[in-house]
């Protein structure tokens, strides 16, 4: 019963706030949604203790969903350690975002709709993480896609928000197409989409091939690559990442909910859930490693020069997701989920903290128009400082334990792909420290760059917005140290149980990563220190340096500012040809052929005939008499000819 409440309370709240919002009012919808998700969060922590530390793994079968011949799919809740961890992450962050939204959206006229969307998103994410088969997972997968579309485009009268929501939806469809093909391939090969059935049969398919797109390909590698394509879309990996920064057009609580802890981590969760498949496909794991490492470094380079406070944090999220994937790629699944867990706290803290900043400076998001805010919003500054320290891997904060573990796991794997990931991770650590401290210095320190009117209205956020920051700060400070031993330390095998498969290589990595050479241990810490010192020199001591560098290296600056021109490249390769093809089809195919020969053509011929017939309508009586005479003559002639025959 507890697990049913955890999953379905947010759905009930969404329906009450969405369909009954007018009846229960703004306050009623806020109480219902915050209360329901809050209860789910508390129950999730209870479930986490029972499952993770008590071993109470269970499956709750709700009802038969589809029964068609041999195809039988039940709607079940799979509760193991991996699910329990995700329940804590999703519901805790979601509950805090719900509470935060009460204050942040206080002046919005459509608060009931917003709260309903938040709860709907939470329900879809819970369906995804509790799924017991691939079809149920796909339902949750598409559900979070729908909810994110509604949330990103919440301010639908704003053209940029509409464009961003459509972009997120379309780019995710590319990944989801791969995911759907992967699920179809799984059913084709295993004759089932149930996790237990499929995972048990995987060893029998090692080395076997089947025909795909006219080629004989390895079964498991093909399935894993198709599944990972879905993960690339949802978790914004290199190539399918372009929707993530644009999604910042949604309200800030949406950014925290979607891009910190929930939707973007769905891909990481899915690949970890499918460890029983990926562990038997070294090629797929190498691909995951390279894409993850490349994403970590790429997104960090773009974050260096962004000026929108939320976009900097968005690219940071993209980069950190890359860390999680290359940890999975080298076989360190528990390390990846550990980083997912700690990252949820400090990244949500940074997003909600940035919302507090935006709230204080009259909805301004450009860091070039901030500065000198520290004396006015000291609590927000402290919360953002904790988030920044955790993100940059400051010793003994949560990011130090999880991010450094990812880098050390890449070192321990000792393969070509893992070495590439290791150095990408170290490089990204330097860049992460730089852009994080750049954000802090540009926002809170130095001379104020906002106009006097904005500065005169700067104020600290209300308690309803600060309370979630306090809770998240506790997680950012202590989650790493408190859970390290169970997630990735000595007790990791007992903690994870059968939720994740770790074969020989993965077990070796998990054993050796915690005993690296001194230089491997020190390198990420040194990387964070270098990033801090460079940012301090450029944005506190010598504030003229950034402008000089941008002018001196303008080509590189524009390259990074324009996000490596991925959007322009896609526009050239996909958008313009599609528009050209569409316009040709529209003018020739639809306009000239379909309409020309169809309804428009028939109508035109009727008009022509009517015009010719109208010539006969002259208005002279003798013309009409002449026509009548011809008609009588024709009738008589026909009558006599027919009679004669």
N, C-alpha and C positions, 0 to 999 in steps of 0.2 A: 504493500500500500504506500509506503514511504516513497518508493521510486516512481510510482504513478503520480503522486502529488508533485514531486520534483519536476517532472516533465510537463504535466498538463496544467498546473497552476498558472504559468505565464500565458498559456493559450486561453484559459478562461478569462484572465484579466484583460487580454487583448480584445476579446469579443465583447466584454462588458464596456470597456472604454471606447471601443470602435463603434459598436452598434447602439450602445446606450449612453453615449457621451452627453447627449443633450439632456437626458433624464437625470443622470447623476451629477452633471456639472463638472467644471474643471477640477475642483477640490476632490470630488468623489472619484474621478478617473485617476487622479494622482495617488490617492490613498489605496485604491484597488490594485493598481499596477505595482506601486512600490511595495505594498504589503505582500502581494502574491510572490513577486520575485525575491523579496527579502526572506520569506519563509522557505522558498526553494533553496536559497543560498545557505541558510542555517542547516536545513536537512542535508544539503550536499556535503557540508563539513562532517556531519554525523556519518554519512555514507562513506566518506573518505577514510575516516578512522576505522570503521567496521570492515571495509574491504581491503584497504591498503595495509593496515596493521593487524587486523583480525582475521584476514583471509576469507571473509564472507562473500566469496564470488558466487553470483547467481544469475539466472536468466528468467525474466518475468514474461511469460507469453500472454498477450492481451487478447488477441483473436486472430482468426484466419483472414488474411488480407486478400489473397488471390488463390483460387483453386481452379485450374484449367488443365484437365488431363493429368499429365505427370508433373505439371508445373504447380507447385504448392508453396506459397509464401505466407508465413505467419508474421504478424506484427508483434515483435518481441523487444524487450529491453535487455540488452546485454550489459551486465554490471560486473566489470572486472577492474583491476587497478588503473588501467589506462583510461577507462570511462570515468572512474571516480575522480582522477586528477582533472580531467577536462570539465566535469560537472562543477568542481570547485572553482576553476578558472572562469568558466562561462558565467555561472550564477553570481559569484562574488563581484566580478567587474560589472556585470549587468545591473545588479542591485544598486551598486554605488553610482552608476551612471543614471539610473532612474531617479535616485535621490538628488543628484547634482542637477538634473534637468529641471526639477521643480523650481530651482533658483535661476538657472541660466535662461530658461525659456519663459520666464515670468511675464514678459511683455508680449509674447506671441499670441495671436488670437486663435490659433488652432492647436492648443495644447493637448486636448483630448486625443486628437488624431496622432499627434507625435508620440504620446505615451503608449497608444495602442500599437503603433508601428514598432516601438522598442520592444514591447512584450512579445509581439509576433516574431520578431527577429530572434529573440531569446528562445522561444519555443522551437523554431526551426533548427537552431544550432543544437539544442538539446536532443532533438530527434536524430540529428546527424551523429552525435557522439554516443548515443545509446543504441544505435542500430545493430541488429544481429545478422543482417544480410545486406548484400550490395544494393538491392532495389530500395530498401528502407533508407540506406545511406544516401542514395541518389535523391530521394524525396527531400530529405533534410538539406542536401547540397543545393538543390534548386530552390528550396524554401528560403535559405539565407540569401541566395541571389536575388530573389524577388523582393525580400524585405530590405536588402541593401539598396536596390533600385528606388524603392519608395522613400527610404531615409535620406539618401544622397540628394534626391530631387524633391525633398520635402518643401523647400521654398520654390514651388513650381512656377511662380511668376518671374523668377530670376533666370534669364536665358542660360547663363553659365552653369547653373545647377542642373537644369534640364539636360544640357549637353553632357555634363559629367555623369549623370545617372545613366543616360543611354550608352555612353562609352563604356562604363563599368559593365553594363548588362551585355553588350555586344562582345567585348573582349573576353568576358567569362564564358560566353557561348562557345568560343573557339576551344578553350580548355575542356569545357563540359562535353563537347562532341567527342573528344578523345577519351574522356572518362566513360561515356556511354558505350563507345566501341569496345573499350576494355571490359566492361561488364558483359556485353554481348559475347565477346570472345571467351570469357570465363564460363558462361553458360554453355557455349558451343563445346568447349573442351571438357568441362567437369560435369555437365548436365545438372548443375545446381548453382545457386547464388548464395547459399547459406555459408557463412564464414567457416563454421566447424567442418562441414562437408568438404568445402574447397581446400581449406588449409591441410586437412588430413591427406588429401589426394595429391598434393603438390609434388612430393618426392618421386611419384610414379611418372611425372611428365618431364623430368630432367633430361635434357638432350634430345627430346622429341621436337619435330617440326610440323608445321601445317602451312597451307597456302593462304597468303595474305597479299592482296593487291598484285596477284600474278607471280609472287615470289615464294619460295620455300624458306620460311623463317623459323627461328627458335620460338617455341610456344611461350615459355615463361618470360623471355626477354621482351617479346612483342607486347604481351599483356601488361608487364610492368611499365614499359615505356608509355603505353596508352594511358594507364592509370596516372602516371606521373605528369602527363600532359594536362590532365584535369587539375592536379595539384599546382602546376605552374600557373594556371589561370587564377585559381582561387587565392593562392599565396603570393601572387605577383612576382614570379621569378622572371629572370632576364628573357625578354622577348614578349612576354604577356604581362609585363609590369606597368604598362602605360596608363592603365585606368587608376592606379592607386593614388598618385599625387593629385589628379583632377578631382578625386572623390572628396577632397578637402572643402569643396563647395557646400557640402552639407553642414548642418549645425555641429559645433565642436563636440557635444556629447556623442554624436554619431561617429565622429572620427575616433574617439576613444573606444567606443564599443566595437566598431567594425575592424579598425586597423591596429588596435593594441592587443587584444586578447582573444578575439572570437573568430570572425569570418576568415581573416587572413591566416589563422593557424589551422584552419580546417584541412588544408593540404598536408601540413606536417603531421597532423593526427592520422589522416587517411593512410599515408605512406607507412607510418609507424604501426598502424593496425594491420597493414598488409605485409608486415615483416616476414611472415611465413611464406610469402611469394618472393619478395625482393631478396631474401637471403639466399635463394637458389638461382639468382641471376646476377652474377658479378658485373656483367656489361651494364645492366641497368643501374646498379649501384655506382659504378664509375661515372656514368652520365649524370646521376643525381649529384655526385660530389663536385663535378666540374661546373655544372649549372649553378649550384648553391654557392660555391666559392666565387665564381664570376659575378654573381648577383651581389654578394656581400661587398665586393670591391667596387663594382660599378655604381651602386646606389650611394655608397659613401662618397665617391668623387663628386656626384651630382649634388649631394647635400652640402658640400663645401661652400657653394656660392648662392644658394637659394635665399631669398629675402623674406618670403612669407613664413612666419613662425611655424605654422602648421605643416607647411610643405617640407621644411627641414626635418621635422619629426616623422613625417610620412616616409621620406627617403631613408630615415634611420630605421624605421620598421621594416622596410623592404630589405635593407642591408642585414638586419638581425635575423630575418627569415632565411636569408642565404646561409647564415651561420648554422641555423637549425638543420637545413637540408644537407649541408656537407658533413655535419655530424652523423646524420642518418646514412649518408653515402659511405662513410668509413666504417659503419657498423655499430656506432655508438648511439643506438636508439634511445636508451635511458638518458644520456647526456642531452640529446636534442629535446626531449620532453621536459627535462629539468630546466633547460634554458627557456623553453616555451612558458613554463610555469612562473619562473622568476621575472621574465621579461614582461609578462602580463601586468605585474604590479607596477614596475617602474615606468613602463611605457604609458600605461593608463594614467599614472601620476603626472607624467610630462604633458600628455594631451589635455587632461583636465586643468592642470596648472596653466597651460597656455590659454585655455578658455577663460580662466580667471584673469589673466593679463588682458586678453581681448575685451573682456567685460569691463575692466578698469579704464581702458583707453578708448572708450566710445566705439567699440567694434573695429578698431584698426588692427590689421594683421601684418603690416609691413614693418619689419624690425628697424628699417632705416628711419622710421618716424616714431621710434620709441627712445629708450635711453634714459638713465637717471630715475628709474621707477622704484629702486630699492627703498628709499625712505618712506614711500607712500604705501607700498604693499609688501611689508616685511614678511608676513606669514606666507604669502604666495611665493616670495623669493626663497624662503627656507624650504618649502615643499619642492620647488623646481630644482633647488640645489641638491636635495637628497636624490631626486630622480636622475639628475645629471651625473652625480657621483656613482650611482648604481650602474647607469648605462655605460660609463667609461671604464668600469671595472676597478673602481677604487677599492683598495684592500679591505676585506671583511664585510663589504656590502654584497647584496645578492648577486649583482652582475659579475662581481669578481669571482665568485664560486662557479657560476654557470658558464659565462663566456670563456673564461680561461680554461675550463674543462673541455669546451668544444675545441679550442686551439690545441690543447695538449692531446686530445683524442686523435686529431689529424696527424700530429707528430707520431703518435704511438702506432698508427696504422702502417706507416713505412712503405707506402706504394708511390708510384709516380703521381697518381691523381691526388692522393692525400698530401703529398709534399707541396703540390700546387695549392691545395686548399689551405695548408698551414701558412704559407707565405702570404696568400691573399687575406687570410684571417688576421695576420699580424699587421699588414698594410692597412686593412680596414679599421683595425683598432686605433692606429695613429690618426686616421682621418675622422673616426667617430669622436675621439677626444677633442679634436680641433673644432669640428662643426658644433659639437655640444656646448663647448665653452664659448665659442663665437656667439651662439644664441644667447647664452647667459649674460655675457658682457654687453652685447648690443642692446639687450632688452632692459637690463637692470642697472647697468653702470655707465660711467661716462657722463657727458653733458646731455641734458634732455633735448631731443630733436622734435618733439611734438609741439604744436602751437600752444599758446598760453591758455586758450579756452579749454582745450583737452586736458592740459596739465591741472587746471583748476578744478576739474571734475573727477580726477583720479581718486579712487576709493577702494578699500579692501572689499572682497566679496562677502556676501552674507554667510552665516554659519551653515546653512543648508548646502552651500557649495564647498565650504571648507572641510566639513566633516568627512566626505569621501576622500579628500586629499590626505587627511590624517590617517585613515585606515590603510590606504594604499602605501603611504610612507612607511608604515610598520612592516608591510610586506617587502618593500624595497630595501629596508634596512636589514631585516632578519630572516627572510624566507630562505635565502641561500645557505646560511650557516645552519639553520635549524633542520632543514630537510636534506642536506647534502648526503649524509651517511646512508639514508634510506633510499634516495633516488639513484645515486651513482656510487656510493661508498661501499663499505663492507657488506651491508645488508641488501644490496640491490636485487640479488637473485630471489630472496624471500619476498621482498616488497613487490616486484613485478610479476612473480609467478609465471603463469603461462600466457600472460597478456601480450608479451613480446617474445619472439623467437631470437635467440642469440646462438649462432653456430660457432665453429672454432675460431675464425678470424675475429668475429665480433667479441667473443669472450676474451680473446687475447688483448684486444684494444681496451676493453673495460678493465682488465687487470693492470695493464701497464700504464695507462694514461695518468694515473694518480702518483706515479713515481718517475717523473721526468727528470732529465738533467737540470742542473741549476739554471743554465742559460735559457732553456725552454720555459721554465717557471718565471724567470725574471723578465723575459722579453715582452709579454703583453703588458706588464706593469710599467716597464720602461716606455713602451709605445704610448700608453695613456699619459705619462708624464711629459713626453715630447710634444704631443698634441696640445696639452694644456699650456706649456711654456710658449709655443709658437702663437697660439691664440691670444695669450696674455700680452705678448710683445706687440701683436698687430692691432689689438682692439682696446688696450688699456694704455700701454706705454707710447707706441708710435701709431696713432690712428690714421696717419697719412699713407702708411704702407699699402693697405688694401687697394686704395684708389690707384696708386702708382703701379702696383702689380697688374691690376685689371687693364691699365693703359698699355703697359709694356708687353704683356702677353694677351692681347685682346682676342686673338684667334682661339687660344686655349680657354680663355674666360667665356667667350660666347659659346664654345663647344660644350662646356659644362653647364652654363646657364640654360642652354637649350636642350639639356638632357641627352646629349650625344646625338641629337637630331633624329631620335627614333620616331617621333610623331611625324616629322617631315618626310622621313623615309617611307613610313607606312602610307602616308598621304599620297606619295608619288607612286608607290608600287601597287597599292590596293584601292585607295579611295578614288583617285582620278580615273584609272581605267574602269572602275565599276560605274562611276558617274557617266563616263563616255558611252560605255556599253548600254547603260540604262537609258540615256538620252536617245541613242540610236534606235533602241527597241521601241521607245515611246513614240518617236516621230515616224519611223518607218513601219515597224511591226504593228504597233497599236494604232497610230494615227492613220497611216495610209492604207494598210492592209485590212486590219480588223474593222476599224471604224469606216474606212473608205468603201470596202466591199459589203460591210454589214449595215448597221442602222443608218449611218450618215449617207451611205450610197443609195439605199432604198428611198430615204427621205428626199435626197436630191433629185432622183428620177421622178418621183411623184410631183415635185415642184415644177420640173421641166414640162411634164405632161400637162399640168394645170395651166402653165403659162401658154402652151400651144393651144389648149382648148379655149382659153380666154379670148384668143383672137377671133373665134367664131361669135363671140358676144358683141356684135357691132352696134346693136340698138336700132337698126333699120328693119321695118316690117317686111319689105320685099325680099331682104336676105333670108329672113326666117321662112317666108312663103316658098322661096326657091328651094331651101333645104327640105321643107316638108314635101314638096313636089318630087324631089329626087328620092326621098325616102319611100313615097307611095309607089313610084315607078320601080324602085328596086324590089319592093315587097311583091308587086304584081308579077314582075318578071320571074322572081324566085318561085312564086306560087304556080305559074303556068309551066315553067320549066320542070318543076318537081312533078306536076300532074301529068305532063307529057311523058316523062320517064316512066 
